[in-house]
Amino acid sequence: MYIAHVRKTDGVEQLLKDHLLEVQYICEKIGGKFGMSKVFGLAGLLHDLGKYSDEFQIYLREAIANPDEPPKRGSVNHSTAGGRLLMEKFHRSTGITPVMIEMLANAIYSHHGQLHDFIDPDGNSPFLKRAENEKIPMSQIKERFFTEVMTEESFDAYVSQAAKEFQHFLQQHFKKRDLDQILYKVSPFLTMAIFSSLIDADRTNSREFDENSSQATPEQPVQEKFATYLKALEESLKEMQEEAIPNDITKLRQEMSDNCENKAELPTGVYSLSIPTGGGKTLASLRFALKHAIKQGKERIIYVIPFTTIIEQNAQAVRKLLNTDEVLEHHSNVIEDEREAETYEEMVLQRKLNQAKDNWDSPIVFTTMVQYLNSFYSGKSRNLRRMHNLANAVIIFDEVQSVPVKCVSLFNETINFLTKYANSTVLLCTATQPALQHVKQRIHVDEEIVGNLPLIEKVFKRTNIVRMDEHEEWTTEQLADFITEKMDDVKSILVISNNKKTTKDLYMKFKEYPHVYHLSTGMCPAHRKEKLKQMNEALKAGKQVLCMSTQLIEAGVDVSFQCVMRSLAGVDSIAQAAGRCNRNGEVDQRDVYVFKHAEEVLTKLPTIEKGQRFANYLLRDIEERNLFDGELLSSPAIEYFFKQYYENLSLELDFPVRDLDKTLHQLLFTNDVKRPKNIGVILPQSFHSAADRFEVIDANTESILVPFGEGIELINQLTSHEPIDYKVFLKKAQQFSVNVFPHEFRALQQEKLIRPVDFGTFKIWIATENAYDEEYGLSVKGEAGLNLLTI
């Protein structure tokens, strides 16, 4: 009686045979999305093969017998034997099969950690060493497996079927045997997908056994759910249309929504949706996604959005429109729902939603770009567990221009894999399409969903972009004079700067005015929300309002000013700023002024500096040569800007890895490291080395809990050593924390304005009362703008 697990609540044992076959079954279902059920099934069948050893069975029973002093967790290796069996029996076979065997063996070796490097940057193979360095009683393990689970002949036949599936997959996608494409473009993602399916299947089966929940009531098929959601959405849209004021914008908004509904008949592919700000992008894209998912048999709809504030707003709106709780949010502001369920049905739903945060097993998911990219490249099993659920899906990228520059190539590689080999449809949504089809690692956009873009842009045009060329560069004093003069003509002015220092300096020129507001990333989120609420109330009351802000106000903040001034930045940033001017079409058109600030220092913001430079060239050419009919924010002008911008940043697009003098793209897709002769491995990927160096946002900031509002109570709770619910505390603390760069952090330490407090296994830094200002937020010197993408 060889066992895999023992249930803690009642001591019931799960037989190893049952666990292997059940995980195999789940992996086969997942592999079916790729047309390779048996390839994926092999990973499930063999993942815990090492548990057939005497050593592991003794280890497990000792852990049961001595719960207070169990043997060290993980002290007996059980995850190498399955991969070794495949390598010993099949790696020497001819043809493409050894590639499949290496992918499977790596997933099996790694299922309690991270994928191994096939070849590391030094030319070694940690993948091969993993099996070589382990003393495993393979004869004993194989005898028990072939006796208890399946005969050796049946196993060999299963592997042969898997190899045929893999061959068929390649023949289906490659008319010619393009070995470079197979080895360098497809195998990395297939290895990740097998790894993802194995982690999810293993953990799902273990959880179901532990909770004795495998006999749960069968769920309603997802296609039926999508049909119900689509009906609810159509009814809601009809009501909204009846209540809307009839004008050109309302008419075009409806036409664009109808376009999305009609284009849902299109086959699986990559599509762009270039709806202008205020054009109803969220609901139109949802309409496309639901109908397309029904027509093409997709399993889920995933919204990828750069900002958590927008995610929370949109997810709640979609829940209400579709009348469903099965809209999952997954981002840094979400913690598991630990309320006590009142009914069995509520308990099942609660458990499913909590698990879905790990594997995205929900009909509709809202998440961030960070979480999306982590699903492929972070290396952490909790992130990669959900990667396979990006297959056979509709994936909507909102504000797709927000892909960090260093991640552009990595992002495009994911799009190409998902649409070409994983049967997913991708919708690229933004008013400023970033021309991702013009970079080296390009994607191919099959079609634009919205027809007649020039007419639509003309009707939705609510602003004029005006280059302030009276001075080549404007000082803070000159800007203050210009603002004072403009206040005679308009009742509200928004000025957006590229960093905190210039924002603060300009604010100080007007701080005595009755309705002047300062917004920056030096303020905690709760503080900014309070300021925005006060400002909106003043705007609605018709007060004379001034606001000086960093670019944070461009991140989905619904405000409308009569005049907007934007410090020169990329065209996408100028477009976002323009979206805060005359937002609701209060008048025909308003002016958005663009200026070059003489006192801005952008040495720590090189991508903003380059965007500023190319936007300046484009503005000048539009004025002098009347390019693009004088319209900076027209689709052709935006495409031209991004082509120039990415061409200049071409060395940054592949995610440079400075310590290796390589790029992360090279480590995963074109690994050209010099191999030792006869190293004995075909695949070249450096998975572990790449994952160790991958971060969407440079994690060189430190989070400081500040004494603002409820933050004071949280600090008191920390320092008084009261009992703390860690998850709830961290959820609240996010709203009262400020991220600072290393130089800011050092300055705060030197001035003794912050101190650490123990919090479980790590420390939380808290600010003193005199470190946080009601007007400016956290007070430090040498400030630089923070990246607005959120985790």
N, C-alpha and C positions, 0 to 999 in steps of 0.2 A: 504494500500500500504506500506508494510514493506520493507525497503531498506537496502542494505548492503554497498554500496559505492556510491559516487557522483563524476562524472568526473570533474576535475578542469577546463578543457578547455572550456566546453560548458554547464556544469551544468546537464548533463544527469544522471539520477539515475539508478543504477543497482538494480533490485529487489532481495531481500534476497533469495526468492525461486529459482531464476535463478542461483544465485551464488552457493548455496548449491548443486543444481543438476549438475551444470557444473563442480564443483570441485569433486563431487562424480564420474562423468564420467571419469575424468582424473585419479583419484585414482584407479578406476576399471581397466583401461588400464595398469597402472603400476602393480597392484596386479596380473594381468594375467601372468606376468613373474614368479610368485611364485605359480601359480595355485590357487590363492585366491582373485579373483577380488572383490567379495562382502565383504570379510573381510576388504580389503583396502578401498573399496567404503564406508563402514560405517563411517570411519574416516572423509572422505570428506563430507558425507551427514550431519553429526552432528557437525562439527567443530565450526561453527558460530551460533549454535542453540540459544545461549544467546542473539543474536541480535533481537530476537522476543519480548524482554521485552520492556515495555513502557519506562523504564529508559534509555535503549540504544537508542531507536528511538528518544527520546527527545534530548539526548546528541549529536547524529549525526546531527540532524537538527539545533541545536544551533551552532554547529561547522560550518555549511554551512552559517547560517545567520550572524555569527560574525567571519569572517575569520581573522580579526586583533586581536581579543581577544577570541579565541576559548576555550572551557572547556579543562582542563588538559587531554592530551592524555593518554588513558588507565585508566582513572578514573572510568569507568564503566566496570566491568568484563563481558566478553561475551564468554569466552572460557571454562568455567566450566560446563555449563548446559548440553552440549552434553554428556560429560563423566558421569555426575551424572545420566542422564536418563538411560544410559546403566547399570550403577551399581545398580540403584534402581530396574530396571525391570528384570535384567538377572543374576546378580552376585550370587544370591542364588540358581541358577539352579544346577543340578547335572552334573557329568562327567567332561570333560575337558573344557567345555564352559567358566567357570569363568576365566580361564587363558587367553582366547581370549579377554574377556571383560576387564580385567585389562590392557592388552597391548593396546587396543584401547583407553580406558579412559585416560591412561597416555599420549598417543600421542595427544589426543584432549586437555587435560588440559595444555599441554606444548607447543602448537604450536606457541606461541608468546615468547618463552623463551627456557629453557632446560628441558630435560626429568627429572621428579621427582624421588627421591629415593623411591622405594617401601618400603624398610627397610633401614634406615640410620645406620651408625656405632654405634649409641647409642641405637639401637633397636626400634626406633620410626618409624612412617610411614608418612612422609611429603605428600605422595600420597593420603592417606586417609584424612589427615587434610586439604588438598586443597579444597575438596568438603564440608567437615564438617564446615569449617570456613566462607563459603560464604553464604550470604542471597540472595537467588535467587527465583524469583516468578515462580516456576516450573509449577504450574497449568496453569498460563497464557501462558507460553512459549509452553507447550505441546499442549494446545488447538489450538493455532495458527498454529503450525507445522503440526498437524494432520489434520487440515482443509485445509491448503494452499498447503502443499507439498505432503503428502500421508496419507491415513487413518491409524489408529493404527493397524488394521488387516494386512494391506499391509506391514507396518513397521515390525511387529512381524514376518511375513513370510520371509521378507528380512533377518532379524537377524538369523532366523532358517536356511536359505540357507547358510549364512556365516558360521554358526557353523558346518554345514555339510562339507563345503569346508575345514575348519580347521581340522576336524576329518579325512577327506580323505588325507590331506597333511601329517598328523602324521602317518596314516596307511601305506601310500606310503613309508615313510622313516624309520619307526620303526616297524619291524615285531612283536616285543613284546612291550607292553606298558612300555617303559623305562622312567619313570617319571623324574628321575634325568637328563637324557639327554634333555628332553623337557623343564624342568624348568631352567636348568643351562647352557645349551649349545646353544639351538635353540631360546628360547624365548627372550634372550637379543637382538640378531640380528634381529629377526622378529619385535620386538618393535621399534628398530632403523629404520627398513625398512618402517614400517607403518608411523612413524614420518617423515621420509625423503620424502615419497610420498605425505603426506599431506602438508608439507611445500612447496614442489615444485608445487603441483597442485594449492594450494591457491595463491601463489605468481604469478604463470603463469597466472591464470585466472584474478587476479586483475590487472596485468600489461596489459594483452590484452584488458580488458575493459577500462583501463585508456588511452591506446594508440589507442583504437578503431581499433585493428589490428587482431581480431579473424578471419576475412575473408581473411587471407593471402592465396596466391596460394598454393595448396597442393604440398608437396615436393616429389622429386624422391625417391622411396623406397630405403632403405639403402642397401639391397642386390644387387640392380642394380648398386649402387655406388661402392660397393666392387668388383663387376665383372669388372667394368670399370677400377678401380685402379689396379686389378690383371693383366689385359691385358697390361696396361702401364708399370707395374713393369717387367713383363716377357720380354717385348720389350727392356727395359733399360738393364736388366741383359744379354740379348743376345748380345747387343752392347758391353757391358763391357767385356764379355767373348771373343769376337772376337778381342778386343784391348789388352787383357792381354797377358803377356809374358808366353809362354807355359813352365811350370816346375812342379815339384811335388806339390808345395804349391798351385799353381793355379788350378791344377787338383783336389786336395783334397778340396779346397774351393768350387769348383763347386759340388763335390760329397756331401758335407755337406748341401749345399743349396738345392740340389735335394732331399736329405733325408728329409729336412723340408717340401718340397712340397709333398712328398709321405706320410709322417706321418700325414699330415693334415686331412687324412681320419679317424684318430683315434676318438673315442668318447670323449665327455666332460670329463675332468679329470685334473690331475696335472702332468706335464711333465717337465723334466730337459733338458736344452740345454747347453752342456758343450763345446762350441766352444772355442779354444784357442785364445789368443790375436792375432789380424790380420787375423782371419778366416772368416770375413764377417758376424759377428753375427747379426748386425742390419737388414741387408737386408734379411738374411736367416730367421730370426724370423718373419719379416714382410710377407714374402712369405707364411710361415706356417699360420700366423694369418689370412690373407686375404682368403686363400682357406678354412681354417677351419671355418671361420665365414660364408662363403657361404654354405658350406656343412651342418653345424649344425644350421644355422639360427640365428647366434649371431647378436646383435644390434650395437655393437661398439668394437673398439680395443683400449686398453689403455696401453700405455707404462709408467712404473714407473721406474724412473732413479734417482740416488742419487744426481747428480750434475747439477746445472742449465746450466753450460757451455756446457755440453754434450747434454742436452735437446735442447738448442738453435741450436746447430750444426745439431743434428739428425732430429729435426722437419723441419728445412729448407731443408735438403737433401731429406726428404720424400715428402715434398710439390713439390719439383722440379721433383722427379722421378715419382710421381703419377699425376702431373699436376693438382693440386687442392689446393684451399685456405682453404678447410675444414679440416685442421689439426690444432687442438687447442693446444696451450701451456698454462699450468696453473701452475705458480710458482711465487715466490716473485718478479721476475724481470719484470713481465707483468702487464701493466695497460690497462684500457679500451681504445679502439680506438675511439677517439672523433673527427676525421676528419669529415668535412661536406660531406655527401654523394652527389655525382653528379647525380645519377640516382636512381629510385625507387628500382631496383634490388639490387644496391649496399647498399642502406639504409636497406633493409630487411636482407641482408647477415651480414652487420655490427651489426645490432641489435641482430641477432641470435648469432653471435660469442661472443658479449659482455655478453649476458645472459648465454651462454654456459660456461663461466668461473665460474658461480655459480653452474650450475647443470650438467656440462659435457655432455650436449646434442649435441654431435658432433660425426661423424663417427670414427674419429681417435683423440685420446687425448694423449698428452705428459705431464707428471706431475712428481712430486718428491715423494719420500717415505714419507716425512713429510705430504704432502697434502693427500696422500693415507690414512695414519693412522689417520689423523685428521677427515677424512670422517666418521670414526666409533667412535672415542673416545674423540674428543675435546669437545663435548657437544654444540658447537656453531651451531645455526640453519643454518648459511650460509655454514658451512662445511658439516653438515649432510644432507643438501638438495640434494647433489649429490650421497649419498650412494646408493640409489636404482638403479642408472645407472651403478653400478658395477655388477648388476645381468644380466644374459644372455649376457655376454661379453667375449672377449678374453683379458686376462690381462697378460702383459709381464713384468716381473721384471728383469731389467738389473742390473748387479753387485749386485745380491741379498745378497751377503755376507755382504753388507753394512747396513743391518738391525741392528739398535743399540741393544746392548746386552740386555738392560732392556726391550726392546719391542719384543723380540723373541717370547714369548708365546702369546702375544696379536696379533702379526702378523700371527702366525700359526693358531690361532682361526679364523681369517678372511678368510684365505685360505680354511680351512675346511668348513666353512659356505657357502662360495661362490661356491665351487665346489660340495658339497654334496646336498645343499638345494636351491641354487639360479641359477643353470644351467650355471655356468661360467667355462671356461677353463683357467688354469693358466700355464704359461711357466716360469720356473726359469732359467734365463740365467746368466752364469758366467763361467770363466775358473777355478774358485775356489769355487765349490759347498760347501755350509756351513753345510751340514749334518743336516738339520732341521728335518729329520725323526728320529733322535736319541735323541731328547730331550723329556722331560716328556710330554709336550703339543705338541705332534708330528704331522707332516703331513705325508701322504703316497704318495710317488712319483710313479705314475703308470708306467712310462717308460722313458728311456733316448732316446732323439730324434737322437742323433749322434751315429752311430754304430762304433765299432772298435776304441774306444778311445785310447788304448795304441799306435796303429800305428799312429794315427793322432797327438798325443802328441810328438811322436818321430820325425815325419816329420817337425812339427812346432817348434821344440826345437831350439832355437837360442842362448841360454846362458847356462853356467855352474854355479851352485851355489857353491861358495867356502867359507868355514868358515875360517875366519882369526884367527887361533888359536896360533899364535906366542906369543900372550899375552892373558891372561884370560880376561883382560879388557884393552882397549886402551885409552890412554890420548889424548888430542887434539894435543900435541906435537908429539906423536908417529904417529898419523894419518897424520899429516902434512908431516912428513918424508916419510911415505909410499906413499903419493900422489906425492911428489916431485920425488921419485924414479920411480913411474909408468909413469910419464910424459915423460920419455925417451922412453917408449914403445908405447904409444897411444897418439892421438891428442885431445881426449875429455874425460873428467871425470865428472861424476855427483855423488855427495855425498848427501845422504838423511838422515837427523836426525829426532829424535822424538820430539824435541822442538826448540823453537826459539833461546834460549840462546846458545846452543851448535852449532847451525847453524851459528850464528853470530860470535862466537869465532873462528870457523874454517875458516870462510871467511876472518877474519882479518889477518890470517897468509899469505894470498895470495892476499890481496886487491891491491897490487901494480902491479900485473900482468896485461897485456894489455886487455885480454878477460876473466875476471873472473866475475861471476854474483852471486848475493845473492837474494834468493827468500824466503819470509816468509809471514805468515798471519798478520804480523805487517804492511805490505804494503796494500794499498787499491787495489781493483781489477784492476783499470785502470793502476796503477803503475806496477803491476805484468805483465799485458798484454804487456806493453811497453818493460819491461825487456826481456820477452819471445821472442818478435819480434826481438830485437837486438841480442839475443843469437842464435836464429834460423838462422839469416842472417850470423852470424859468423861461425856457424857450416857448413852451405852450402858453405861458402867461403873457407872451409878447414883450418880455423884458429885453433890455440891451445886454446881450450875452457875449462874452469873450472866453475862448478856451484855448490854452496852450497845451499841446499833447505830443507825446512820442507816437510812433506808428501803431501803438496798441489800439488806438481808436478805430483803425482800419479793419480790425479783426472782428467783423460781424456786429459792430455796435450800430444800433438803429437810431441815428440822429440825423437831423436835417438843418444845415446852416445856410444863411443867405450868401455867405462868402466863405470860401476855403482858400487858404494859402498853404502850399506844400513845398518844403525844402526839397531841392532836386534829388531824385532817386530814380529807380527803374520805372519804365512805363507802367508795369503792373501796379507799382505802389501809387503812382499818380492816378491811375484808374480807380484804385480803391479809395483814395482821398476824394476824388470827384464824386464817388458814390455817397459821400456825406454832405454834398451840396445840392440844394433844391431836390432832395431825395424823392419827395412825393409829388414833384411837378407843380409846386405852389405857383410858380410863374413859368413863362415860356422857357427862358434860359437864364442862367447865372454864370458868373466868372469864377474860374479856379485859377489862382495865380501860382506860378512856379518860379522859385528864386534859388539862387546859389548863396548859401550862408557862409560868409567869410570866416566865421569863428568855429565852424564845425570841424572836429577832428575825426577822421574816419579810418585811421591807421589800424584800428582793431576791428573794423567792419569792411574788409576788402571787397566782399560781393556787393555791398551797397555802393561803395566807391566806384566800382566798375559799372554798375547799373546807372549810376549818376552820370558817368562820363558818356555812355552811349545814348542815354536819353537826351543829354545836352546836344550831342551831334545831330540827333534826329530832329529835335525842336528847331535847331538852327536851319537845317536843310528844309524843313517844312515851311519856315518863314521865308527863306531866301529863294527857294526853288519851287515852292508850292507843291511839294511832294504829297502824295496820298490825299489830294484835294484839300490840303490844309488841315486834315483831321488826324491828330496824334493818336486818338483812341479808336481809330478804325481798325478792322481786322487785318488788312494788309500792312498797316504801319506797325501793329503789335507783332505780327509775324516777322517783319523785317528787323525789329528791335531784338527779338529773342535769337534770331539767327546770328546777328552780330555779337550779341552778348555771350552766347554759348561758344561761338567760334573763338572768341578771345579767352574764354575760360576753359578751353578744351582740355588742358592738362589737369584741371580740377574735377572734371565730370566723373572720372573713374574711381573716386575715393582714394586719394593718395595715402600711402602708408609710409610715413617719413623714415621710420627706423629701419625699414627693409629696402628702401629705395625702390619700391614697387607700388602698385595700386591694389586695392582690394579686389577690383575687377580681374586683375591678372591672377591673383591667388585662387580665384574660383573658376574663371572661364578661359584663361589663356596661359596657364602656368608654364613658364618657360625655364624653370629651374633646371640646372644641369644635374642629370641623374647619374648615380654610380652605375657601372655596367652590371647587367643581369640583376637588377634590383627586384624583379619579380612581381611588379604591379603595373597595371595598364593605366588606370585612371590617375589624373594628376592633381586633383583638387586639394588645396590646403584648408579644409573646412575649419579646423580648430584655430589655426593661426589667424584666419580671416575673422572668425567670430570674436576672438579676443580683442580685436582692434576695431570692431564695428560699433559705432554709436551714431544714431541719426542726428542727435544734437550733442555737441561736445559737452561732456559732463564735467566741465571745469567751473561749475558754479556751486556755491554752498547755500543751503536754504536756512534762513533765519526766521524764527518765530518772533513776531513783533507785538508790542503792547498797544494794540488798537482794538477797540470794541471788545468782543468776546475773547480776543487774543490775550487780554489781561487775565481773564479767568483761567484760560488754558495754561498760562505761565504760572499762575498761583497754584493750579492743580499739580503741575510738574514739581514745583519747588517745595510743596507741602508734603510730598510723598504719599498722597492719597491713592487708593486703589484706582487703577486706570484700565478702561477697556481700550486696548491698543488700537484696534481697527477704527473704532468710532472717534478716538482722539485724533488719529492721523487724518481722517476724513475732514474733521473740523479744522485742523491745523493748516490744511492747504489754503483755506480762505484767509488766513492771517499770517502768511509767510511771504518773505521776499527772497528771491534768488540774487546772489551777488557774485561778481567775478573775483578771482584770486587776489588781485591788487586791492579791491574794495574790502575783501575779507581781512586781509592783513592790516589795512588801515583801521578797521573797526577793532581788531584785536589790540593794536598798539595804543589806541585811545581808550581801551578797556570799556568799550561800548557793548560788547557781547561776551557771553560766557557759556560753557557747555554744561548740560544737565544729563545725567544718565537716564536712558529710556530703553528698558529691556536690554538687548544685547548691543545697542549702539548709543550715540549721544545726539541730543538735539541742542542746537545753538539758539539761545534766546537773547534778545536785545534789551538793553536797559531803557528806562523810561525816557531819558534825555537823548536817546539815539533815534527816536522816531518822531517825526514832525507832522502835525495835522495838515500842513500845506504841501510838504514836499515828500513825505514818506521817510524812508530810511536815509539818514544823513551821512553820506560818505563823499570823499573827494575822488577825482579822476574817473568820473563815470563814463560808461559806454553802454549803448543800447543793448538790451537782451534779445535773444532770439525768441520770437513769439510762438513758434510751434510748441505744442504741449504733448506730453507723453500719454 
